[in-house]
Amino acid sequence: MDGTPKTPKDYKVVAGTQLCGGRAVSADASKALKVITGSSRFEASAERYTVAQAAADLVEAFPVPTVTKDVCRVYTPIGTPDFDLRITWNLVDGVPTDPPAPNFTELKMGEDAVTAADKAYVQFACRSDRLLNSSRVGHIIIGVEHWDVLKEPEGDVEALKDAYATVAHSVSLAMAKELRCEKNGGLPARPVLDPA
């Protein structure tokens, strides 16, 4: 008996642009994932972890605020240093009024966007025919977080902040398009990385 873990049968290693069902991670966001994880190849996302599935779940939950739910997770391949990145969504009541925590930098994207060396969040407003009672606006937060609280972020903090913000923007824009939000939820076509 050797101690190496068995590789699952359907195990695939893919480029960043193929994660989360494709279309969620832009080429820029894929490069940003390399800055964050040190890898340009990742474990393929399970079939149920897609932006399309997350959007369908959100439509079902609307208009009630939700707990944080996974869009997908990003893992580095077996045999490389472990890295677990969690990409999430949740529905909230409105725009945050409190200032962000001191470790966050505010960015001018959507209704609210903040980034730090190990996480970023983008909030956008969505008015869409897919949302029941479409006169109401959905407030959606997309988060990208390194799922290891014990480890301090390593590397260039500013580069990491930009990288997390780039991934959060990419997934937010994909979600806004999937939900058919008016004007893509007010999100810019490219991430805005200058502090607000």
C-alpha positions, -999 to +999 in steps of 0.1 A: +000+000+000+016+033-009+004+065+008-003+085-023-039+096-026-059+081-054-067+105-082-105+106-088-115+090-122-130+122-136-101+143-124-091+170-149-066+199-148-078+230-167-067+266-174-083+294-153-106+304-181-123+270-179-132+272-142-167+277-128-184+265-160-164+287-183-172+323-191-168+333-154-130+338-155-118+362-181-083+360-195-072+388-172-088+371-142-070+339-152-037+358-151-048+372-117-054+337-104-018+329-112-007+359-091-029+347-063-022+309-064+012+307-082-004+283-106-019+287-141-035+252-140-063+242-117-086+213-108-116+214-130-147+227-112-174+201-104-203+203-129-227+219-105-203+247-097-211+272-125-222+308-127-253+295-145-262+273-115-254+301-090-276+325-111-305+299-111-302+295-073-302+333-069-333+337-090-350+311-068-340+328-036-348+364-047-359+387-031-350+372+003-314+379+015-293+348+017-264+334+035-231+332+015-233+304-011-206+290-034-204+299-071-173+276-072-140+268-056-106+270-071-080+244-062-045+240-074-038+205-089-029+175-068+008+173-062+013+211-062+012+234-031-024+234-018-044+265-025-082+268-019-100+299-032-137+303-026-158+322-050-192+331-034-225+350-040-251+363-017-282+385-019-283+414+005-308+441+015-291+472+002-259+492-001-235+490+028-234+522+048-205+514+072-169+522+061-149+490+052-125+474+076-090+490+076-074+461+057-097+468+027-091+493-002-123+507-017-127+506-055-151+523-078-170+493-093-207+485-090-225+497-058-195+488-036-162+471-041-134+464-017-102+444-019-075+431+004-044+409+001-065+377+006-100+386-005-122+410-025-159+417-028-179+434-055-215+444-049-238+453-078-275+461-083-295+440-107-328+448-123-338+420-146-367+402-161-353+370-146-359+383-111-394+378-099-411+411-093-386+428-116-395+462-103-373+454-074-336+456-075-314+427-064-283+436-045-257+409-051-223+404-036-196+383-053-167+374-030-133+358-037-115+346-007-084+326+001-098+299+023-069+297+048-072+321+077-040+309+094-018+319+065-007+354+059-009+364+023+025+361+007+039+383-021+033+419-033+002+431-014-008+456-040-005+430-068-026+406-047-052+433-041-055+440-078-056+402-086-084+395-061-104+425-074-099+414-110-112+379-103-142+393-082-150+417-111-148+390-137-172+367-118-195+396-110-198+406-146-204+370-157-232+367-130-247+401-141-248+388-178-262+354-168-290+372-148-295+396-177-291+426-154-298+460-170-265+476-181-247+446-167-255+457-131-236+489-137-203+470-138-175+483-160-163+461-188-129+459-172-120+460-135-113+494-120-083+489-097-076+525-087-087+532-050-119+551-047 
